[in-house]
Amino acid sequence: MSDTEAGAGSPRARLTVLSGPSGVGKSSVLAALRVMAQEQQLYFSVSATTRPPRPGEVDGVHYHFVDREKFQRMVAEGEFLEHAEFAGNHYGTPRTPVLQALASGTPALLEIELQGARQVRAAMPEAQLVMLAPPSWEDLVGRLTGRGTEDPAIVERRLEIAREELAAEKEFDEVVVNSDVKTAAADLLSLVVGPRISGV
């Protein structure tokens, strides 16, 4: 099944890719969106990763946790819609579940880093790219440095990556500013389930 065939199941079924810098609140917004979307038919993509689970994370719910050998085998067999390395770990989006959701007419939402978002845009030009942005650069710096428990070099690297990601805003179709989690989640939901743009 091709990407085009999978996306042709419904004129309203589309893939939305959410991206944004570390510390912008993607996890909080997605958690609020899940609550709001309980009445909606919506597929949340679950990425595979080689990083170990964090406390409270459940395999198959938050991520599919795999070792590097299995991840590389999945890459070789073309099982990923996109894959990238971030902070020393590998992440990838399983292709088949996303295409099955779109083929059934179910909107799909995928949260990934900028590198992966660019791969999805190349593979599926009809995908909608949404950037979650902070209210201001100062706000993001405060979120990333406020804990004060991490190595300054790590924090500086995150800020450097965040600058690069925010500089790519023009590559995205929509920008949602996370000034308030519930408002940002509602704005994102309207983009995910809204009608497709004419001609897309």
Secondary structure, 3 states (H helix, E strand, C coil): CCHHHHHHHCCCCCEEEEECCCCCCHHHHHHHHHHHHHHCCCEECCCEECCCCCCCCCECCCEEECCHHHHHHHHHCCCEEEEEEECCEEEEEEHHHHHHHHHCCCCEEEECCHHHHHHHHHHCCCCEEEEEECCCHHHHHHHHHCCCCCCHHHHHHHHHHHHHHHHCHHHCCEEEECCCHHHHHHHHHHHHHCCCCCCC
